[in-house]
Amino acid sequence: MIGRNKVRVAQDAATLQYANGKSVARRTLGAGRFAPYVGFHIEAGRDGELDEAMREAKVALVEIKHQRPGGAEIVKHWDLGDSVRLYPVTSGPVAPTVAGSLAGGNARETAEAGIGLRWGNGERSKLAVRGYLQPLAQVGYLRLIQFSVRSRMTDELLKALIDHGRVCEAADSLVDRVRHPELVTFHEVAMPLGPGDEQEWGKGDTATVVPFVSAHPPVVDGEYLRGVWRPDSVHAAALREWEGIQHWAREYAAASEEPNGRPPDEAAYQPVYEEAL
């Protein structure tokens, strides 16, 4: 039986980025000195609905200086600070490493888990996850946000997702099983990300960077869980968007496939770190 397709409505997602100290920015718009910047940010002026939600959530603007061919460009971004809480819509990692997530059948399972991951031969690894930002959800903005990282930061995001899975497992024994008989899934708990310790990254001339890390506590109790638990609106939106997120993750992964449709061999996956990180 051939069946009949339903037209899939693709939802665009604003990109959440993290600056690890190698970028420079100024919080006094149009004046003042640029200084090393650590924090999460989303470019302003690209989506009127998003900009309005940011203003309603009282998110400040920051000017970030981007190095471009031929000179620098100053771009306004919404400054979410050095810590954020994201409700990630994913069923979670299937392997403990980026290379392992792409080995064999794990590449397909990673995409089916709603995680966008690619690492083509000669390319930097790229990892992305979609979800809802807590401050925006609090003002009723329930469009997806895409948190994207590359190179060595993919390791950090994968570790944060694995730790988030630990908290979801702990939540299984804390929720009311009468009201919530299913497993606690990733989007039902806000994933807090914040700055970790300074590290030296790179080869030869190293760079001092501040990677983000999971900010979940080592021990999770009921009081903590209540503070990071999702609102009903986030749960409903995640269920509604899940199929589309899986499709996006498959398309994201396919962008790095070889012409024969197969990803590069696992042996080819060696860390490639950009100098600027």
PLY file of the C-alpha trace (Angstrom):
ply
format ascii 1.0
element vertex 277
property float x
property float y
property float z
element edge 276
property int vertex1
property int vertex2
end_header
0.00 0.00 0.00
1.46 3.35 -1.04
-0.24 5.47 1.60
-0.41 9.23 1.60
2.05 11.79 2.90
1.16 14.70 5.11
2.89 17.97 4.28
5.51 18.62 6.93
5.63 22.18 8.23
9.24 23.07 8.97
9.76 25.50 11.84
12.71 27.82 11.75
14.65 28.15 14.98
16.72 31.07 16.22
20.30 30.05 16.98
21.55 30.20 20.55
25.34 30.59 20.71
27.93 30.58 23.46
31.00 32.83 23.62
33.83 31.21 25.56
35.98 34.28 26.11
37.63 34.56 22.71
35.01 37.03 21.46
34.91 40.67 22.55
31.78 42.64 23.36
30.46 45.75 25.06
27.22 46.13 26.98
27.04 49.91 26.58
25.66 50.17 23.08
27.54 52.47 20.74
30.17 53.43 23.29
32.78 52.06 25.62
35.53 49.50 25.27
35.22 45.98 23.99
36.27 43.30 26.47
36.49 39.50 26.44
32.98 38.11 26.53
31.67 34.92 28.10
27.99 34.23 27.70
25.00 32.92 25.78
23.52 35.11 23.08
21.10 35.23 20.14
21.43 37.71 17.29
18.91 40.54 17.46
16.94 42.05 14.61
16.27 38.86 12.67
12.83 37.97 14.05
10.38 40.56 15.29
8.42 38.10 17.42
11.59 36.87 19.10
12.82 40.42 19.68
9.52 41.35 21.32
9.69 38.28 23.58
13.25 39.19 24.57
12.14 42.70 25.51
9.21 41.31 27.48
11.58 38.95 29.29
13.79 41.98 30.04
16.83 40.55 28.25
19.49 43.18 27.59
21.37 43.81 24.37
25.11 43.44 23.86
27.32 44.42 20.94
29.73 41.70 19.81
32.62 42.41 17.47
32.91 39.71 14.81
36.03 39.35 12.73
35.13 39.24 9.03
37.24 39.09 5.88
38.37 42.65 5.30
37.61 43.92 8.81
35.44 43.68 11.89
31.67 43.93 12.15
29.75 44.98 15.26
26.50 43.05 15.67
23.78 43.42 18.30
22.77 40.29 20.19
20.40 39.49 23.01
22.62 38.87 26.03
21.27 35.94 28.06
24.16 36.05 30.52
26.73 33.43 31.37
24.05 30.90 32.40
20.86 29.68 30.73
18.18 27.08 31.26
17.05 25.14 28.20
14.31 22.52 27.89
16.02 20.25 25.29
13.63 18.28 23.09
15.56 15.05 22.61
15.43 11.48 23.85
19.10 11.82 24.78
22.56 10.69 23.62
23.13 7.09 22.58
26.90 7.05 23.20
29.33 8.76 25.62
31.50 10.39 22.94
30.97 12.34 19.74
32.84 9.73 17.68
30.86 6.95 19.31
27.62 8.77 18.54
28.49 8.51 14.85
29.86 4.96 14.79
27.87 2.27 13.01
24.15 2.46 13.61
24.60 5.07 16.32
24.57 7.85 13.72
21.02 6.97 12.74
19.95 6.55 16.37
21.49 9.90 17.31
19.40 11.63 14.65
16.29 9.71 15.71
17.00 11.00 19.23
16.56 14.54 17.92
20.25 15.42 18.15
21.84 17.11 15.13
25.42 15.86 14.75
27.85 15.86 11.85
31.59 15.44 11.45
32.66 14.97 7.84
36.19 14.12 6.75
38.36 17.21 7.09
35.57 19.14 8.83
35.05 20.36 12.37
32.48 18.46 14.37
29.13 20.22 14.77
26.41 19.42 17.27
23.03 21.04 17.80
19.96 20.45 19.91
16.59 22.19 19.81
14.39 23.20 22.69
12.79 26.05 24.61
14.55 28.73 26.64
13.11 29.11 30.12
12.98 32.94 30.20
11.18 33.02 26.85
8.77 30.24 27.79
7.86 32.26 30.88
6.56 35.07 28.65
4.72 32.69 26.32
7.31 32.40 23.52
7.22 28.72 22.59
9.06 28.65 19.30
12.08 26.39 19.10
15.58 27.63 19.82
18.56 25.79 18.33
21.70 25.61 20.46
24.61 25.01 18.08
28.27 24.38 18.87
31.27 23.13 16.94
34.75 21.71 17.31
35.74 20.90 20.89
32.58 22.47 22.29
30.65 19.50 20.87
32.28 17.37 23.57
31.05 19.81 26.22
27.46 19.83 24.98
27.39 16.04 24.77
28.67 15.79 28.36
26.00 18.25 29.50
23.28 16.20 27.78
24.56 13.02 29.43
24.48 14.70 32.83
20.98 15.93 32.08
19.99 12.32 31.48
21.29 11.50 34.97
18.94 14.09 36.45
15.99 12.79 34.45
16.68 9.30 35.76
16.80 10.66 39.32
13.50 12.44 38.69
11.84 9.11 37.89
11.90 8.27 41.59
10.74 11.74 42.68
7.67 12.42 40.54
4.15 11.41 41.47
3.74 8.13 39.58
-0.04 8.42 39.63
0.07 11.73 37.76
3.20 10.91 35.73
3.44 7.16 35.01
5.87 7.57 32.08
9.62 8.05 32.22
10.75 11.65 32.75
11.98 12.83 29.36
14.67 15.41 28.64
12.40 18.38 27.89
10.51 17.98 31.16
13.47 19.27 33.15
15.31 22.51 32.40
18.98 21.88 31.59
21.08 24.57 33.29
24.30 25.52 31.54
26.90 27.82 33.01
30.60 28.71 32.79
33.15 26.12 33.87
36.76 26.60 34.87
39.21 28.26 32.52
41.10 25.80 30.33
43.91 25.90 27.80
42.75 24.55 24.46
44.51 24.00 21.17
47.85 22.77 19.94
51.05 24.77 19.97
49.83 28.28 20.71
47.00 27.46 23.10
44.09 29.70 23.96
42.47 30.28 27.34
38.76 29.52 27.09
35.81 29.18 29.46
33.70 26.21 28.33
30.12 25.83 29.49
29.21 22.90 31.74
26.09 21.32 33.17
25.07 23.21 36.32
22.91 20.43 37.75
23.83 19.60 41.38
25.41 16.23 42.20
22.34 15.20 44.20
18.82 15.90 43.00
15.93 16.20 45.46
12.29 17.16 45.19
12.86 20.82 45.95
15.43 21.15 43.18
13.26 19.25 40.72
10.30 21.57 41.33
12.51 24.54 40.43
13.53 23.12 37.04
10.31 21.27 36.11
8.71 22.25 32.81
5.39 24.10 32.52
2.53 22.28 30.82
2.85 24.57 27.79
6.44 23.42 27.15
5.40 19.77 27.41
2.58 20.26 24.91
4.82 22.15 22.49
7.56 19.51 22.67
5.13 16.69 21.88
3.74 18.70 18.99
7.18 19.41 17.50
8.88 16.07 18.15
8.41 14.54 14.69
9.67 17.71 13.04
12.72 17.81 15.31
13.63 14.25 14.34
13.33 15.20 10.67
15.54 18.26 11.25
18.18 16.11 13.00
18.27 13.66 10.10
18.70 16.51 7.63
21.39 18.07 9.81
23.38 14.83 9.87
22.95 14.22 6.14
24.71 17.49 5.34
28.09 15.84 6.09
27.56 12.53 4.34
29.86 11.40 1.56
28.54 11.31 -2.03
27.77 7.61 -1.65
25.46 8.41 1.24
27.70 6.97 3.94
29.39 9.02 6.69
33.18 8.86 6.99
34.69 5.94 8.89
34.99 6.29 12.65
38.79 6.04 12.32
38.71 9.36 10.49
37.15 11.12 13.47
39.98 12.93 15.18
39.52 16.20 17.09
40.03 19.27 14.95
40.21 22.45 17.00
40.09 25.86 15.41
42.66 28.33 16.68
40.02 30.82 17.81
37.91 28.05 19.36
0 1
1 2
2 3
3 4
4 5
5 6
6 7
7 8
8 9
9 10
10 11
11 12
12 13
13 14
14 15
15 16
16 17
17 18
18 19
19 20
20 21
21 22
22 23
23 24
24 25
25 26
26 27
27 28
28 29
29 30
30 31
31 32
32 33
33 34
34 35
35 36
36 37
37 38
38 39
39 40
40 41
41 42
42 43
43 44
44 45
45 46
46 47
47 48
48 49
49 50
50 51
51 52
52 53
53 54
54 55
55 56
56 57
57 58
58 59
59 60
60 61
61 62
62 63
63 64
64 65
65 66
66 67
67 68
68 69
69 70
70 71
71 72
72 73
73 74
74 75
75 76
76 77
77 78
78 79
79 80
80 81
81 82
82 83
83 84
84 85
85 86
86 87
87 88
88 89
89 90
90 91
91 92
92 93
93 94
94 95
95 96
96 97
97 98
98 99
99 100
100 101
101 102
102 103
103 104
104 105
105 106
106 107
107 108
108 109
109 110
110 111
111 112
112 113
113 114
114 115
115 116
116 117
117 118
118 119
119 120
120 121
121 122
122 123
123 124
124 125
125 126
126 127
127 128
128 129
129 130
130 131
131 132
132 133
133 134
134 135
135 136
136 137
137 138
138 139
139 140
140 141
141 142
142 143
143 144
144 145
145 146
146 147
147 148
148 149
149 150
150 151
151 152
152 153
153 154
154 155
155 156
156 157
157 158
158 159
159 160
160 161
161 162
162 163
163 164
164 165
165 166
166 167
167 168
168 169
169 170
170 171
171 172
172 173
173 174
174 175
175 176
176 177
177 178
178 179
179 180
180 181
181 182
182 183
183 184
184 185
185 186
186 187
187 188
188 189
189 190
190 191
191 192
192 193
193 194
194 195
195 196
196 197
197 198
198 199
199 200
200 201
201 202
202 203
203 204
204 205
205 206
206 207
207 208
208 209
209 210
210 211
211 212
212 213
213 214
214 215
215 216
216 217
217 218
218 219
219 220
220 221
221 222
222 223
223 224
224 225
225 226
226 227
227 228
228 229
229 230
230 231
231 232
232 233
233 234
234 235
235 236
236 237
237 238
238 239
239 240
240 241
241 242
242 243
243 244
244 245
245 246
246 247
247 248
248 249
249 250
250 251
251 252
252 253
253 254
254 255
255 256
256 257
257 258
258 259
259 260
260 261
261 262
262 263
263 264
264 265
265 266
266 267
267 268
268 269
269 270
270 271
271 272
272 273
273 274
274 275
275 276
